[in-house]
Amino acid sequence: MKPPAYLTPSPPVPKPEPARETRDPLGQNPTRYGDWELKGIAVDF
């Protein structure tokens, strides 16, 4: 199946930049100790 002639081809998808590691001001990242992260918040079960 071919797209209609009036549609232009899509530009290539850019590659994502590498993730930056942020430093925790308190020096303890809770997700390093086996906690789960949900919507950016560390939760413990």
CHARMM internal coordinates of N, CA and C (Angstrom, degrees):
IC EDIT
DIST 1 N 1 CA 1.4468
DIST 1 CA 1 C 1.5227
ANGL 1 N 1 CA 1 C 108.15
DIST 1 C 2 N 1.3118
ANGL 1 CA 1 C 2 N 116.14
DIHE 1 N 1 CA 1 C 2 N 126.87
DIST 2 N 2 CA 1.4581
ANGL 1 C 2 N 2 CA 121.39
DIHE 1 CA 1 C 2 N 2 CA -178.40
DIST 2 CA 2 C 1.5268
ANGL 2 N 2 CA 2 C 109.64
DIHE 1 C 2 N 2 CA 2 C -102.36
DIST 2 C 3 N 1.3480
ANGL 2 CA 2 C 3 N 117.54
DIHE 2 N 2 CA 2 C 3 N 146.60
DIST 3 N 3 CA 1.4608
ANGL 2 C 3 N 3 CA 119.88
DIHE 2 CA 2 C 3 N 3 CA 176.54
DIST 3 CA 3 C 1.5289
ANGL 3 N 3 CA 3 C 109.86
DIHE 2 C 3 N 3 CA 3 C -72.18
DIST 3 C 4 N 1.3274
ANGL 3 CA 3 C 4 N 117.30
DIHE 3 N 3 CA 3 C 4 N 157.87
DIST 4 N 4 CA 1.4601
ANGL 3 C 4 N 4 CA 120.12
DIHE 3 CA 3 C 4 N 4 CA 178.46
DIST 4 CA 4 C 1.5321
ANGL 4 N 4 CA 4 C 110.88
DIHE 3 C 4 N 4 CA 4 C -60.31
DIST 4 C 5 N 1.3281
ANGL 4 CA 4 C 5 N 116.52
DIHE 4 N 4 CA 4 C 5 N 152.32
DIST 5 N 5 CA 1.4616
ANGL 4 C 5 N 5 CA 122.13
DIHE 4 CA 4 C 5 N 5 CA -176.46
DIST 5 CA 5 C 1.5286
ANGL 5 N 5 CA 5 C 112.14
DIHE 4 C 5 N 5 CA 5 C -65.37
DIST 5 C 6 N 1.3461
ANGL 5 CA 5 C 6 N 118.40
DIHE 5 N 5 CA 5 C 6 N -25.92
DIST 6 N 6 CA 1.4640
ANGL 5 C 6 N 6 CA 119.94
DIHE 5 CA 5 C 6 N 6 CA -176.62
DIST 6 CA 6 C 1.5331
ANGL 6 N 6 CA 6 C 112.71
DIHE 5 C 6 N 6 CA 6 C -78.04
DIST 6 C 7 N 1.3255
ANGL 6 CA 6 C 7 N 118.10
DIHE 6 N 6 CA 6 C 7 N -11.01
DIST 7 N 7 CA 1.4616
ANGL 6 C 7 N 7 CA 120.79
DIHE 6 CA 6 C 7 N 7 CA 177.38
DIST 7 CA 7 C 1.5251
ANGL 7 N 7 CA 7 C 109.75
DIHE 6 C 7 N 7 CA 7 C -86.73
DIST 7 C 8 N 1.3255
ANGL 7 CA 7 C 8 N 115.67
DIHE 7 N 7 CA 7 C 8 N 135.60
DIST 8 N 8 CA 1.4599
ANGL 7 C 8 N 8 CA 119.73
DIHE 7 CA 7 C 8 N 8 CA 176.68
DIST 8 CA 8 C 1.5190
ANGL 8 N 8 CA 8 C 108.84
DIHE 7 C 8 N 8 CA 8 C -87.95
DIST 8 C 9 N 1.3200
ANGL 8 CA 8 C 9 N 117.12
DIHE 8 N 8 CA 8 C 9 N 153.50
DIST 9 N 9 CA 1.4679
ANGL 8 C 9 N 9 CA 118.61
DIHE 8 CA 8 C 9 N 9 CA 178.58
DIST 9 CA 9 C 1.5276
ANGL 9 N 9 CA 9 C 110.90
DIHE 8 C 9 N 9 CA 9 C -65.91
DIST 9 C 10 N 1.2941
ANGL 9 CA 9 C 10 N 115.50
DIHE 9 N 9 CA 9 C 10 N 148.05
DIST 10 N 10 CA 1.4639
ANGL 9 C 10 N 10 CA 120.57
DIHE 9 CA 9 C 10 N 10 CA -179.92
DIST 10 CA 10 C 1.5251
ANGL 10 N 10 CA 10 C 110.05
DIHE 9 C 10 N 10 CA 10 C -72.55
DIST 10 C 11 N 1.3499
ANGL 10 CA 10 C 11 N 116.74
DIHE 10 N 10 CA 10 C 11 N 142.96
DIST 11 N 11 CA 1.4674
ANGL 10 C 11 N 11 CA 118.54
DIHE 10 CA 10 C 11 N 11 CA 175.59
DIST 11 CA 11 C 1.5252
ANGL 11 N 11 CA 11 C 109.66
DIHE 10 C 11 N 11 CA 11 C -70.44
DIST 11 C 12 N 1.3186
ANGL 11 CA 11 C 12 N 117.73
DIHE 11 N 11 CA 11 C 12 N 157.08
DIST 12 N 12 CA 1.4701
ANGL 11 C 12 N 12 CA 118.65
DIHE 11 CA 11 C 12 N 12 CA -179.84
DIST 12 CA 12 C 1.5274
ANGL 12 N 12 CA 12 C 111.22
DIHE 11 C 12 N 12 CA 12 C -65.21
DIST 12 C 13 N 1.3049
ANGL 12 CA 12 C 13 N 115.53
DIHE 12 N 12 CA 12 C 13 N 148.38
DIST 13 N 13 CA 1.4629
ANGL 12 C 13 N 13 CA 121.34
DIHE 12 CA 12 C 13 N 13 CA 179.92
DIST 13 CA 13 C 1.5279
ANGL 13 N 13 CA 13 C 108.25
DIHE 12 C 13 N 13 CA 13 C -76.48
DIST 13 C 14 N 1.3546
ANGL 13 CA 13 C 14 N 117.76
DIHE 13 N 13 CA 13 C 14 N 127.82
DIST 14 N 14 CA 1.4687
ANGL 13 C 14 N 14 CA 118.64
DIHE 13 CA 13 C 14 N 14 CA -179.99
DIST 14 CA 14 C 1.5254
ANGL 14 N 14 CA 14 C 111.34
DIHE 13 C 14 N 14 CA 14 C -69.72
DIST 14 C 15 N 1.3235
ANGL 14 CA 14 C 15 N 115.73
DIHE 14 N 14 CA 14 C 15 N 148.92
DIST 15 N 15 CA 1.4622
ANGL 14 C 15 N 15 CA 120.57
DIHE 14 CA 14 C 15 N 15 CA 178.56
DIST 15 CA 15 C 1.5257
ANGL 15 N 15 CA 15 C 108.80
DIHE 14 C 15 N 15 CA 15 C -75.83
DIST 15 C 16 N 1.3293
ANGL 15 CA 15 C 16 N 118.06
DIHE 15 N 15 CA 15 C 16 N 139.49
DIST 16 N 16 CA 1.4701
ANGL 15 C 16 N 16 CA 120.03
DIHE 15 CA 15 C 16 N 16 CA -179.96
DIST 16 CA 16 C 1.5258
ANGL 16 N 16 CA 16 C 110.98
DIHE 15 C 16 N 16 CA 16 C -69.80
DIST 16 C 17 N 1.3323
ANGL 16 CA 16 C 17 N 114.50
DIHE 16 N 16 CA 16 C 17 N 150.25
DIST 17 N 17 CA 1.4574
ANGL 16 C 17 N 17 CA 119.94
DIHE 16 CA 16 C 17 N 17 CA 176.81
DIST 17 CA 17 C 1.5273
ANGL 17 N 17 CA 17 C 108.97
DIHE 16 C 17 N 17 CA 17 C -74.18
DIST 17 C 18 N 1.3278
ANGL 17 CA 17 C 18 N 118.08
DIHE 17 N 17 CA 17 C 18 N 151.88
DIST 18 N 18 CA 1.4653
ANGL 17 C 18 N 18 CA 119.41
DIHE 17 CA 17 C 18 N 18 CA 177.30
DIST 18 CA 18 C 1.5284
ANGL 18 N 18 CA 18 C 110.73
DIHE 17 C 18 N 18 CA 18 C -62.38
DIST 18 C 19 N 1.3185
ANGL 18 CA 18 C 19 N 115.43
DIHE 18 N 18 CA 18 C 19 N 146.25
DIST 19 N 19 CA 1.4655
ANGL 18 C 19 N 19 CA 120.85
DIHE 18 CA 18 C 19 N 19 CA -178.83
DIST 19 CA 19 C 1.5205
ANGL 19 N 19 CA 19 C 109.92
DIHE 18 C 19 N 19 CA 19 C -66.68
DIST 19 C 20 N 1.3185
ANGL 19 CA 19 C 20 N 114.88
DIHE 19 N 19 CA 19 C 20 N 141.36
DIST 20 N 20 CA 1.4607
ANGL 19 C 20 N 20 CA 120.40
DIHE 19 CA 19 C 20 N 20 CA 177.41
DIST 20 CA 20 C 1.5173
ANGL 20 N 20 CA 20 C 109.25
DIHE 19 C 20 N 20 CA 20 C -96.97
DIST 20 C 21 N 1.3054
ANGL 20 CA 20 C 21 N 115.88
DIHE 20 N 20 CA 20 C 21 N 134.79
DIST 21 N 21 CA 1.4564
ANGL 20 C 21 N 21 CA 119.96
DIHE 20 CA 20 C 21 N 21 CA 178.32
DIST 21 CA 21 C 1.5231
ANGL 21 N 21 CA 21 C 108.27
DIHE 20 C 21 N 21 CA 21 C -86.74
DIST 21 C 22 N 1.3278
ANGL 21 CA 21 C 22 N 115.72
DIHE 21 N 21 CA 21 C 22 N 125.38
DIST 22 N 22 CA 1.4597
ANGL 21 C 22 N 22 CA 119.90
DIHE 21 CA 21 C 22 N 22 CA 178.85
DIST 22 CA 22 C 1.5171
ANGL 22 N 22 CA 22 C 109.32
DIHE 21 C 22 N 22 CA 22 C -96.09
DIST 22 C 23 N 1.2993
ANGL 22 CA 22 C 23 N 115.29
DIHE 22 N 22 CA 22 C 23 N 148.67
DIST 23 N 23 CA 1.4570
ANGL 22 C 23 N 23 CA 120.19
DIHE 22 CA 22 C 23 N 23 CA -179.42
DIST 23 CA 23 C 1.5210
ANGL 23 N 23 CA 23 C 109.25
DIHE 22 C 23 N 23 CA 23 C -93.56
DIST 23 C 24 N 1.3081
ANGL 23 CA 23 C 24 N 116.20
DIHE 23 N 23 CA 23 C 24 N 136.05
DIST 24 N 24 CA 1.4551
ANGL 23 C 24 N 24 CA 122.53
DIHE 23 CA 23 C 24 N 24 CA 177.36
DIST 24 CA 24 C 1.5260
ANGL 24 N 24 CA 24 C 107.82
DIHE 23 C 24 N 24 CA 24 C -81.75
DIST 24 C 25 N 1.3488
ANGL 24 CA 24 C 25 N 118.12
DIHE 24 N 24 CA 24 C 25 N 125.57
DIST 25 N 25 CA 1.4619
ANGL 24 C 25 N 25 CA 119.40
DIHE 24 CA 24 C 25 N 25 CA -178.31
DIST 25 CA 25 C 1.5277
ANGL 25 N 25 CA 25 C 113.63
DIHE 24 C 25 N 25 CA 25 C -61.98
DIST 25 C 26 N 1.3335
ANGL 25 CA 25 C 26 N 117.57
DIHE 25 N 25 CA 25 C 26 N -25.72
DIST 26 N 26 CA 1.4613
ANGL 25 C 26 N 26 CA 120.27
DIHE 25 CA 25 C 26 N 26 CA 179.74
DIST 26 CA 26 C 1.5275
ANGL 26 N 26 CA 26 C 111.80
DIHE 25 C 26 N 26 CA 26 C -89.95
DIST 26 C 27 N 1.3253
ANGL 26 CA 26 C 27 N 116.69
DIHE 26 N 26 CA 26 C 27 N -8.83
DIST 27 N 27 CA 1.4535
ANGL 26 C 27 N 27 CA 120.25
DIHE 26 CA 26 C 27 N 27 CA 178.17
DIST 27 CA 27 C 1.5135
ANGL 27 N 27 CA 27 C 114.53
DIHE 26 C 27 N 27 CA 27 C 83.60
DIST 27 C 28 N 1.3259
ANGL 27 CA 27 C 28 N 118.39
DIHE 27 N 27 CA 27 C 28 N 3.59
DIST 28 N 28 CA 1.4629
ANGL 27 C 28 N 28 CA 121.23
DIHE 27 CA 27 C 28 N 28 CA 179.10
DIST 28 CA 28 C 1.5233
ANGL 28 N 28 CA 28 C 108.67
DIHE 27 C 28 N 28 CA 28 C -128.63
DIST 28 C 29 N 1.2885
ANGL 28 CA 28 C 29 N 116.24
DIHE 28 N 28 CA 28 C 29 N 116.78
DIST 29 N 29 CA 1.4461
ANGL 28 C 29 N 29 CA 121.76
DIHE 28 CA 28 C 29 N 29 CA 177.41
DIST 29 CA 29 C 1.5262
ANGL 29 N 29 CA 29 C 107.14
DIHE 28 C 29 N 29 CA 29 C -96.21
DIST 29 C 30 N 1.3440
ANGL 29 CA 29 C 30 N 119.48
DIHE 29 N 29 CA 29 C 30 N 112.63
DIST 30 N 30 CA 1.4689
ANGL 29 C 30 N 30 CA 120.77
DIHE 29 CA 29 C 30 N 30 CA -174.39
DIST 30 CA 30 C 1.5222
ANGL 30 N 30 CA 30 C 113.77
DIHE 29 C 30 N 30 CA 30 C -61.63
DIST 30 C 31 N 1.3161
ANGL 30 CA 30 C 31 N 118.60
DIHE 30 N 30 CA 30 C 31 N -26.77
DIST 31 N 31 CA 1.4599
ANGL 30 C 31 N 31 CA 118.93
DIHE 30 CA 30 C 31 N 31 CA -179.36
DIST 31 CA 31 C 1.5188
ANGL 31 N 31 CA 31 C 111.87
DIHE 30 C 31 N 31 CA 31 C -73.88
DIST 31 C 32 N 1.3198
ANGL 31 CA 31 C 32 N 118.85
DIHE 31 N 31 CA 31 C 32 N -10.84
DIST 32 N 32 CA 1.4629
ANGL 31 C 32 N 32 CA 121.52
DIHE 31 CA 31 C 32 N 32 CA 177.29
DIST 32 CA 32 C 1.5180
ANGL 32 N 32 CA 32 C 111.46
DIHE 31 C 32 N 32 CA 32 C -77.73
DIST 32 C 33 N 1.3028
ANGL 32 CA 32 C 33 N 118.50
DIHE 32 N 32 CA 32 C 33 N -14.35
DIST 33 N 33 CA 1.4577
ANGL 32 C 33 N 33 CA 121.35
DIHE 32 CA 32 C 33 N 33 CA -173.78
DIST 33 CA 33 C 1.5216
ANGL 33 N 33 CA 33 C 112.72
DIHE 32 C 33 N 33 CA 33 C -106.17
DIST 33 C 34 N 1.3358
ANGL 33 CA 33 C 34 N 117.99
DIHE 33 N 33 CA 33 C 34 N 26.72
DIST 34 N 34 CA 1.4546
ANGL 33 C 34 N 34 CA 121.82
DIHE 33 CA 33 C 34 N 34 CA 174.36
DIST 34 CA 34 C 1.5169
ANGL 34 N 34 CA 34 C 114.85
DIHE 33 C 34 N 34 CA 34 C 89.55
DIST 34 C 35 N 1.3272
ANGL 34 CA 34 C 35 N 118.82
DIHE 34 N 34 CA 34 C 35 N 5.84
DIST 35 N 35 CA 1.4574
ANGL 34 C 35 N 35 CA 120.66
DIHE 34 CA 34 C 35 N 35 CA 176.51
DIST 35 CA 35 C 1.5289
ANGL 35 N 35 CA 35 C 108.94
DIHE 34 C 35 N 35 CA 35 C -78.80
DIST 35 C 36 N 1.3192
ANGL 35 CA 35 C 36 N 115.70
DIHE 35 N 35 CA 35 C 36 N 157.48
DIST 36 N 36 CA 1.4458
ANGL 35 C 36 N 36 CA 121.25
DIHE 35 CA 35 C 36 N 36 CA 176.67
DIST 36 CA 36 C 1.5139
ANGL 36 N 36 CA 36 C 108.87
DIHE 35 C 36 N 36 CA 36 C -94.32
DIST 36 C 37 N 1.3408
ANGL 36 CA 36 C 37 N 116.30
DIHE 36 N 36 CA 36 C 37 N 153.72
DIST 37 N 37 CA 1.4525
ANGL 36 C 37 N 37 CA 121.21
DIHE 36 CA 36 C 37 N 37 CA 177.82
DIST 37 CA 37 C 1.5200
ANGL 37 N 37 CA 37 C 108.25
DIHE 36 C 37 N 37 CA 37 C -112.71
DIST 37 C 38 N 1.3371
ANGL 37 CA 37 C 38 N 117.11
DIHE 37 N 37 CA 37 C 38 N 131.33
DIST 38 N 38 CA 1.4535
ANGL 37 C 38 N 38 CA 123.13
DIHE 37 CA 37 C 38 N 38 CA 179.90
DIST 38 CA 38 C 1.5127
ANGL 38 N 38 CA 38 C 108.20
DIHE 37 C 38 N 38 CA 38 C -132.34
DIST 38 C 39 N 1.3317
ANGL 38 CA 38 C 39 N 117.37
DIHE 38 N 38 CA 38 C 39 N 113.25
DIST 39 N 39 CA 1.4614
ANGL 38 C 39 N 39 CA 123.45
DIHE 38 CA 38 C 39 N 39 CA -178.89
DIST 39 CA 39 C 1.5235
ANGL 39 N 39 CA 39 C 111.42
DIHE 38 C 39 N 39 CA 39 C 54.73
DIST 39 C 40 N 1.3217
ANGL 39 CA 39 C 40 N 116.87
DIHE 39 N 39 CA 39 C 40 N 40.46
DIST 40 N 40 CA 1.4515
ANGL 39 C 40 N 40 CA 121.72
DIHE 39 CA 39 C 40 N 40 CA 176.75
DIST 40 CA 40 C 1.5123
ANGL 40 N 40 CA 40 C 114.68
DIHE 39 C 40 N 40 CA 40 C 82.92
DIST 40 C 41 N 1.3367
ANGL 40 CA 40 C 41 N 118.07
DIHE 40 N 40 CA 40 C 41 N 3.50
DIST 41 N 41 CA 1.4657
ANGL 40 C 41 N 41 CA 121.83
DIHE 40 CA 40 C 41 N 41 CA -179.08
DIST 41 CA 41 C 1.5259
ANGL 41 N 41 CA 41 C 108.10
DIHE 40 C 41 N 41 CA 41 C -117.32
DIST 41 C 42 N 1.3191
ANGL 41 CA 41 C 42 N 116.33
DIHE 41 N 41 CA 41 C 42 N 131.29
DIST 42 N 42 CA 1.4634
ANGL 41 C 42 N 42 CA 120.08
DIHE 41 CA 41 C 42 N 42 CA 178.55
DIST 42 CA 42 C 1.5243
ANGL 42 N 42 CA 42 C 109.11
DIHE 41 C 42 N 42 CA 42 C -77.32
DIST 42 C 43 N 1.3379
ANGL 42 CA 42 C 43 N 115.80
DIHE 42 N 42 CA 42 C 43 N 128.75
DIST 43 N 43 CA 1.4614
ANGL 42 C 43 N 43 CA 121.05
DIHE 42 CA 42 C 43 N 43 CA 179.25
DIST 43 CA 43 C 1.5175
ANGL 43 N 43 CA 43 C 108.69
DIHE 42 C 43 N 43 CA 43 C -124.46
DIST 43 C 44 N 1.3052
ANGL 43 CA 43 C 44 N 116.61
DIHE 43 N 43 CA 43 C 44 N 152.42
DIST 44 N 44 CA 1.4494
ANGL 43 C 44 N 44 CA 122.55
DIHE 43 CA 43 C 44 N 44 CA -179.60
DIST 44 CA 44 C 1.5253
ANGL 44 N 44 CA 44 C 108.27
DIHE 43 C 44 N 44 CA 44 C -122.29
DIST 44 C 45 N 1.3171
ANGL 44 CA 44 C 45 N 117.20
DIHE 44 N 44 CA 44 C 45 N 138.30
DIST 45 N 45 CA 1.4671
ANGL 44 C 45 N 45 CA 119.89
DIHE 44 CA 44 C 45 N 45 CA -179.88
DIST 45 CA 45 C 1.4960
ANGL 45 N 45 CA 45 C 110.59
DIHE 44 C 45 N 45 CA 45 C -100.17
END
COOR INIT
IC SEED 1 N 1 CA 1 C
IC BUILD
